[in-house]
Each structure stands twice: as structure tokens, then as C-alpha cells.
Amino acid sequence: MPDLTVSEHVVRAGSVSEALVAATAGADVIVIGFRRRSHSIGSPLGHVTHAVLHHAHCPVVLGPHP
């Protein structure tokens, strides 16, 4: 995609999910890799992925981590 701009920002934060959600305010899309949990109790996604899915200010693309 010739019109695609990818940017990377390193931040120090007390909460990873809060930092990612805040970063979505100025983004067109956020891409998150995830691993499925092997146990059946609770959500199959981790708490950071879950928080970003529910609170992001832009579309979220999930990609499984091999």
C-alpha cells in the first residue's frame, strides 16, 4: 500500500492498556498481536487486548501470534 504510513512510539507508562488506548485517539487503526490462552476460564484474550478492544478510539485489527 503506497499510502500507508507506519509509526512507532516508545513510551513509559504505568499501564500498558491505558497507554495503548490513549495512542488510539490520534490513530486511523491499531494492530495488536495476541496469543490465545490455553485454559477455559475467563476471556480467551489477555487483559490488555481486551481493554484496547473495548476502549479504543479507532478500529482494532487483531492478529494471532504464532
C-alpha positions as semicolon CSV with decimal commas, in nm:
position;residue;x (nm);y (nm);z (nm)
1;M;0,000;0,000;0,000
2;P;0,177;0,314;-0,114
3;D;-0,034;0,545;0,106
4;L;0,039;0,351;0,424
5;T;0,236;0,529;0,695
6;V;0,354;0,322;0,989
7;S;0,479;0,496;1,300
8;E;0,639;0,367;1,618
9;H;0,644;0,542;1,954
10;V;0,813;0,422;2,270
11;V;0,653;0,539;2,594
12;R;0,692;0,465;2,963
13;A;0,359;0,423;3,137
14;G;0,215;0,271;3,449
15;S;-0,046;0,085;3,246
16;V;0,013;-0,067;2,903
17;S;-0,357;-0,076;2,821
18;E;-0,407;0,291;2,916
19;A;-0,107;0,392;2,702
20;L;-0,236;0,197;2,402
21;V;-0,591;0,330;2,436
22;A;-0,457;0,686;2,463
23;A;-0,247;0,631;2,149
24;T;-0,558;0,528;1,954
25;A;-0,702;0,880;1,987
26;G;-0,482;1,002;1,701
27;A;-0,460;0,680;1,501
28;D;-0,650;0,553;1,199
29;V;-0,612;0,191;1,312
30;I;-0,424;-0,010;1,576
31;V;-0,286;-0,359;1,509
32;I;-0,237;-0,591;1,805
33;G;-0,084;-0,937;1,811
34;F;-0,233;-1,179;2,062
35;R;-0,194;-1,531;2,196
36;R;-0,494;-1,741;2,285
37;R;-0,498;-1,863;2,642
38;S;-0,497;-2,238;2,682
39;H;-0,730;-2,256;2,983
40;S;-1,105;-2,219;2,953
41;I;-1,167;-1,986;3,248
42;G;-1,236;-1,623;3,161
43;S;-1,164;-1,441;2,840
44;P;-0,951;-1,617;2,576
45;L;-0,770;-1,284;2,525
46;G;-0,541;-1,109;2,770
47;H;-0,646;-0,805;2,974
48;V;-0,451;-0,557;2,758
49;T;-0,607;-0,681;2,434
50;H;-0,949;-0,688;2,599
51;A;-0,912;-0,328;2,724
52;V;-0,798;-0,197;2,386
53;L;-1,086;-0,374;2,207
54;H;-1,341;-0,212;2,436
55;H;-1,193;0,137;2,472
56;A;-1,001;0,216;2,151
57;H;-1,089;0,536;1,965
58;C;-1,018;0,376;1,626
59;P;-1,064;0,037;1,458
60;V;-0,864;-0,253;1,607
61;V;-0,709;-0,530;1,398
62;L;-0,619;-0,848;1,589
63;G;-0,360;-1,088;1,455
64;P;-0,273;-1,420;1,619
65;H;0,085;-1,463;1,735
66;P;0,223;-1,796;1,616
